[in-house]
Amino acid sequence: VGAGEDVAVPGVEPGDLPVDWADDGRSLFVVVPRSGGGPALEVFRLDTRTGARTFWREIRPPDPVGVAGLEGLRVTSDGKSYVYNIRRVVSTLFVVEGLE
């Protein structure tokens, strides 16, 4: 990169997670941290020159049972397709009665 100076990207907020560049070469897909509301990712398209954010989509697993997290989001540069991993924890509870 050379000896250039660090430049803050306008519009980036603490906790934002950059995902992929958009095909315009200046916008970045970013995941914004959420609190509550079940497993989901809120994804925005951030213009790195102006700092303008545009809501792109909310990603939720089709079956939220046992989902402990969504990870590894990747978005195609045209924004038409995406993929992610689901971390799922499922267990079985057995109740035993009458043991002595």
Salt bridges, closest charged atoms under 4 A:
GLU13 OE2 - ARG53 NE 3.94
ASP16 OD2 - ARG53 NH2 2.16
ASP20 OD1 - ARG74 NH2 2.57
ASP23 OD1 - ARG45 NH2 3.89
ASP24 OD2 - ARG45 NH2 3.48
GLU42 OE2 - ARG34 NH1 3.47
ASP47 OD2 - ARG26 NH2 2.67
GLU58 OE2 - ARG34 NH1 2.64
GLU58 OE1 - ARG60 NE 2.95
GLU71 OE2 - ARG87 NE 2.58
